[in-house]
């Protein structure tokens, strides 16, 4: 699942860079690509605190270039935290959340790419969306609070 986080985060970033920061995200109608990247960067940053049992409330920088660099730093720190804490219940949730947001970023492309997930991985992602994101959610991404497993 750690590799899945990397694969989906890399694909998300490629799509975000191709679409551009002001592109609308059809899967999340109130968001731009910039909003989506700031959101996933914040989720990854908050997850570092969850994995290390030190709550964090990261705030992404407002500038596009800065938020991209900040996200890269959050991704590296998250990877290190997950490596130091193998078996963390957050690894799977983060892999699924990152994959879902990859699909969101790809929906913003002028020519969306067909992304395929294995049936097992897709089932886990669907369970994460239905069980974690949608209950009590007022919109796309607003439920990404990563509640305790």
Residue pairs with C-beta under 8 A, 6 or more apart in sequence:
1 91
1 92
1 94
1 95
2 79
2 82
2 83
2 91
2 95
4 95
4 98
4 99
4 121
5 75
5 78
5 79
5 82
5 91
5 94
5 95
5 98
6 75
6 79
8 95
8 98
8 99
8 101
8 102
9 40
9 44
9 75
9 98
9 102
11 102
11 105
11 106
11 115
12 37
12 40
12 98
12 101
12 102
12 105
12 106
13 37
13 68
13 71
15 102
15 105
15 106
15 108
15 109
15 113
16 33
16 36
16 37
16 68
16 105
16 108
17 68
18 109
19 33
19 105
19 108
19 109
19 110
20 33
21 32
21 33
21 34
21 37
21 64
22 32
22 33
22 34
23 32
23 33
23 108
23 109
24 31
24 32
24 108
25 31
25 32
25 33
25 35
25 36
25 104
25 105
25 107
25 108
25 140
26 107
26 108
27 103
27 104
27 107
27 140
28 35
28 36
28 104
28 139
28 140
28 141
29 140
30 139
30 140
31 39
31 104
31 140
31 141
33 105
33 108
34 64
34 67
36 101
36 104
36 105
36 108
36 141
37 64
37 67
37 68
37 71
37 105
38 60
38 67
39 101
39 141
39 144
40 71
40 97
40 98
40 101
41 58
41 60
41 67
41 70
41 71
41 74
42 58
42 59
42 60
43 94
43 97
43 144
43 146
44 71
44 74
44 75
44 78
44 94
44 98
45 56
45 58
45 60
45 74
45 77
45 78
46 56
46 57
46 58
46 146
47 78
47 81
47 90
47 94
47 146
48 56
48 74
48 77
48 78
48 81
49 55
49 56
50 90
50 146
51 78
51 81
51 82
51 85
51 88
51 90
52 81
52 85
58 74
60 67
60 70
60 71
61 67
61 70
78 94
81 88
82 88
82 90
82 91
82 94
89 149
90 146
90 149
92 124
92 128
93 128
93 132
93 146
93 149
94 146
95 121
95 124
96 121
96 124
96 125
96 127
96 128
96 129
97 128
97 133
97 144
97 146
99 117
99 121
99 125
100 125
100 128
100 129
100 133
101 141
102 115
103 115
104 140
106 112
106 113
106 115
117 125
132 143
132 144
132 146
132 147
133 141
133 143
133 144
134 143
135 143
136 143
137 143
